[in-house]
Amino acid sequence: DGLEARGAGWQQLTQRQRFQLDVSGGYDNNLNGAPDAGQLTLTLSGEPVVLNLTSDFQSVGGIFSNVKLNSNRVVLTEDGQRGWDNEVRARFSQDTQSDLLQFNSRYSVVKSSRKRSAQWEAGASSLFFGGSPLYSAGQARLRVQTTSRRRCAPVYDVATQYQRFHAQPALDAWEGKATVGLNCAAMSGSNPLNFGFDAGYVYSKALSANRPGADRDGVQASARFQRRLFGGELLGRVTIARQTDDKPYSPILALGEPRWQRRSQVLLSHRTPISLGPKAAVFTVNFFYQDQRSNVELFAMDNASVEFNLSVPL
């Protein structure tokens, strides 16, 4: 009886259920993801024609607020763990046409050994934009990290995703990505410093013959770091990506040439643990900047935002 009672108590310790509420607010200079240019150059009958974009295509800046509710269940196993994450996120701002409502669900299995750890994931997501369904997606992912006594350990990542656009089925696609990288750890003074690099290939297969640009592919590279600073944790990430369409996006745009996009992103985040009575919360400050260039003017844009976030366990 004593052994059974102890086993039951141990079994309870292998399971964890957590709920968390995130509330945040900040400023974004391009809430609706509008292009930089106020004009669009068309090629009609071999001649350039300048078209002025309406106010619907002009960027709208303003204050926004986010509310996010997350549930996480983890079960420890003999050689790893199983997890199930569910999330509901909403963004509100003065530009109601760009309000967001997003649902995410993800199930993962982690298997660990002395040589490597492998993580399988399967999930689904759905996004509403301006009160209307924009897209839903189903994805699967395999991530393998080898165990090394050296400072850096190699990481391999393969993912695939099905994308369904509700109002524009011509945009439906299968997307695949393969990435290799390094996860590294070092000491910076008395503080540990974690950093890493990765690079990969992305391919998007059109599921409709009417998708503008048809198939597209490209490359992506990123660098990241994480270290303790100012009583909390500082995280940073820089990402550079470039994609090219297989066919012209439109015969009247960019002289009928295939579209290319080059995107650069910078994210800086500082997390500080705080106490709210008996509960341990986290206060986070995020800064995000994105610059996207393209030979098709509709896809040339930049975006900067600052956000203050409070995470409270429920």
C-alpha positions, 0 to 999 in steps of 0.5 A: 500500500505504501509503494502504491501511494508513493507511486500515485504521488509521483505520477501526479508530479509528472503532470502539469496544467497551467493557464496564463493571461497576457495583457499588453498595449503599445504603438504601431506605425502601420497597423494595417500593413499598408505599402510605403508608396502612395502611388502604383506604377502600372504598365498599360499598352507598353506605357507607364501609368501612375495610379494614386492609391486610395486611403484604404491602402495608406498606413494607419498608425495608432495605439493597440492593445492585446489580450492573450489566454494560453493553456498548457498541459505537460506530461513527463515520460520516461524519455521525454515529455508530451505537451498540448498548448492552446491559445486565443489572442485578440488585438484591438486598435483605433483602426477596427479594420485591422483588428485580429482574432487568432486561435492556435492549438499545438500538440508536441512529443519530445524524445530525449537520449544521450546523443540527441533530442527530437521534437515532433509537433502537429497543430492548427491555427485560424486568423480573423482580420477585421472581423472576417476569417482570413485563413486557417492552417494545419502544420507539422514539424520535426526538430532534432538537436544533437548533444555535444560537449562543445560550445555549440550543438547542431540543430535540424528543423523540417516543417510543412504547412497547409494554408487555406484562405477563406475569401481568396481560395486562389491563394491556397498553398502548401509550404515547406521549410528545411533549416539547419543551425547551431545552438550555443552557450557561453559565459559573459562575465558571470552571466550565461549567454545563449545564442544561435544561428540558422539558415534554411530554404522555404518553398511554397506550392500553389494549389490553384493555377490562379495564384498570382506568381504561382509557386515561390521559393527563397532562403531565410537566415537568422541570429539570436541571443539571450542573456540576463540583464538589468534584473531580467532577461534580454532576448534579441533576434535578427531575421533576413529572408528573400523569396521569388515568384516562379511566374509574373505576379501580374502583367501590368505590375513591375513590367511583367517580371516575377515578384521578389521580396526581401524582408529584414526583421529585428526583435528586442525583448526584455523580461522582468519577473515581478510579484503581484501579491502571491503570484509571480508575474512577468513584465515584458517590453518588446520592440519590433521593426520590419523592412520589406522591399519588393519590385512590386510596389504593393509589397514594399513596406516598413513597420515599427512597434513598441509593446508593454506586456504583463503575463499573469498565471491564473 
